[in-house]
Amino acid sequence: MRIKKKILIMGLSGSGKTTLGKELAPHLNATILNADQIRKKYNNFDFSFSGRLKQANTMRELADLEIKNGNNVIADFICPKPEFRKIFNANYIIWVNTITKSKYEDTNKFFENPSKEEYDFLIKKKDAKFFVNLILKDLNTTK
């Protein structure tokens, strides 16, 4: 049995996470969990530490449910702190590092760049179509 993929696409708001997720999902037959849509659905617009922690837990729970149901899942959300990335517990992390600042100053202050050990694939320019094949190749060579 193949292990289902639980992929986190993380980075600042406006970096291209959602665009990448939409390009990648059909190749993996994956469900997409978009943080903005999840916040709207659960009426969680609290951007304090505890609100962001709640969002990370919600994203994990929804992703784990998709995995339990036999689906690959791609979650695209900022995931600004190392502890939130641990909570989400992806088996593959893509850091979309295409911008140095988002339009949200509070998020810019809150966001901590991941260490090299925290991500599997780094994207430094906006070109989702180009990176999809590289990511798919990398996914096929990683366990």
Secondary structure as GFF3:
##gff-version 3
##sequence-region A 1 143
A	DSSP	beta_strand	6	10	.	.	.	ID=ss1
A	DSSP	alpha_helix	17	28	.	.	.	ID=ss2
A	DSSP	beta_strand	30	34	.	.	.	ID=ss3
A	DSSP	alpha_helix	35	41	.	.	.	ID=ss4
A	DSSP	alpha_helix	49	68	.	.	.	ID=ss5
A	DSSP	beta_strand	72	76	.	.	.	ID=ss6
A	DSSP	alpha_helix	82	88	.	.	.	ID=ss7
A	DSSP	beta_strand	92	96	.	.	.	ID=ss8
A	DSSP	alpha_helix	105	110	.	.	.	ID=ss9
A	DSSP	three_ten_helix	116	118	.	.	.	ID=ss10
A	DSSP	beta_strand	121	123	.	.	.	ID=ss11
A	DSSP	alpha_helix	128	141	.	.	.	ID=ss12
###
